[in-house]
Amino acid sequence: MSVQTAEASDAVQGAIRQRVNRRSVVILALLIATALILTAITLSCGRGCFAPGDVIAALMGDDASGATFVVNDLRLPRALMSVVTGLCFGLGGVAFQVMLRNPLASPDIIGISASAGAAAVFAIVILAFDGWLVSAVAVVSGLLVATLIWALSSNRGAAGARLILIGIGVSAMLDSVTAYILLEAPAWDRAEAMRWLTGSVNGAQLPDVIPVLGALIVFGGLLAASARDLNILRLGDDAARALGVHTEATRLRVTLAAVGLVAFATSAAGPIAFVAFLSGPIAARLLGGSRGILAAAGLVGAILVLAGDFTGQFLLPARLPVGVVTGAVGAPFLLYLIVRTNRNGGTI
Amino acid sequence: MSFDRTLEAQMLYAGYDQRAILEDVTLGLRPGQITAIVGGNASGKSTLLRTLARILPTQSGTVLLDGKSLHQMRSRDVAQIMGLLPQSPIAPEGITVADLVGRGRHPHHGLFSRWGDDDERAVSEALKATGIEALAERELDTLSGGQRQRAWIAMALAQETELLLLDEPTTFLDVSHQVDVLDVLVDMNTSRGTTIVMVLHDLNLAARYADHLIAVADKGIYAEGAPADILTEALVRDVFGLECQIINDPVSNTPAMVPIGRHKVARRTNNAA
């Protein structure tokens, strides 16, 4: 081959890669900006709005004429909880969807979130646990249910409809367990019960955010370390193995990471409806095949929780927990995806 | 240029679950050659290829790559030496040709290594070799079957392995694209010295393009050798259960098989005499 044409085609290649990368960078930057704006809105606006200066002053620890308590003690924990749980749900959801090559296979559809929620309620109400212990119980329960669903649907190519249908069944059973425990706990108010049924960031405290943040770092890190192999796994098991990916080990790591993320987030904010399910497909549409789906899905998750919570709090006639809002958005999308998947067996 | 990688199977038992599809297979692949594996449906030809490529575990016996047990080597090390194009790989939605071909570089990267000049070169050479440079930016879903298959082959080429295994690379392609794909593989074989092993459905194309033919039947290897030496009417009868006549392929001067069915058989050639 002549050197000149080789250089020309190198240039073409480089340009393509740059353009693909540029789209990833632009989308990720836009998502980060959106998340930051929503965080700023959550911090400054509620029943009444504070001037940005007052909010910053309050955050910096200066006395800011009445803003200090509202911003630091009420809105900051709420905003942080929204961001951190949103990231966890988004990352955990897309990890499952990509790994199983099916947008319906997200942890909130196949019962992982439901099991973490039921376990958390059980730990709090019956066992009187709190803090890390609740999260630990939720993670263990999430892993057990993941294993159970795997075993029940084990059949070559576990990603199929079988796994999803079994997951939906398991999910429904576990939701009824949660509802039953809540009925047996008369001391709880309705708002608190709603957290465990649809998810809520009401009354979040800074100390509640810390375990979820820890999980985001540990399990998010594990997921990031597996991202390249996960990306290759999308080509099918045979192709992935041919490219040197240890498929079983990758699945194990990704499952552990995703269950960890979802379970910790659920034990703090409840199973915020459909955030895990919605984030991946939205991120995939935005990226249009460019790289960075994990990060994008995490950010979309954060945006969904922030926007859903703000909508539920202040934009609707009644005050609703975030899970009700995301659930209302998610349900039609679920129907749309079922119809679409049925038609073309589409993957994420 | 040629490499002297060896890939051999010794007393290999392989199959799915506990069922053996291949029993006691011993063979050695010829470095630098094009080998075609042929056989009837469900004869185990794909199983043989997939086991050689360590996609399937062996039930007993070993597969040796350069004399080392394949199943004990690190998967990434194997992937730098041996590539495989599976029968039906899955294309992620919206993936572009360039991105897909780039995935072939996976085994050459660790956790923290970055995309480099070597990768750029390998990808552009693979696109060039398969003649799809102009399609690099296109999404795979928008291409024709033949172009899509070229893109997958380009991915396997970008892996830059000395051994390349392909599981029915011409399935679902019309005849012109079948010839096309096989020509690309011969190009790779002659220009880079890549050892090629493929399962092929079409016996005549196999006989034309392969240096070495392996006929699989009855859970084992029925015969192997140069097509001119082993492709006989008896082989086709035993391996495919088909009566036929072997003639000379006037284009390539290799044996060609003309099937004889129950119908449409003209009075024997002595009529014309």
Interface residues (C-beta under 8 A of the other chain):
Chain A: M1 T5 A6 S9 D10 V12 Q13 G14 I16 R17 R19 V20 R101 A225 R228 N231 I232 R234 L235 G236 D237 D238 A239 R241 A242 L243 G244 V245 H246 A284 L287 G288 G289 R291 G346 T347 I348
Chain B: R50 A53 R54 I55 R74 S75 R76 D77 V78 A79 Q80 G83 L84 L85 P86 Q87 S88 P89 I90 A91 P92 E93 G94 I95 T96 A98 D99 G102 R103 G104 H106 P107 H109 L111 W115 E120 R121 V123 S124 E125 L127 K128 E133 A136 E137 E139 A156 Q159 L165
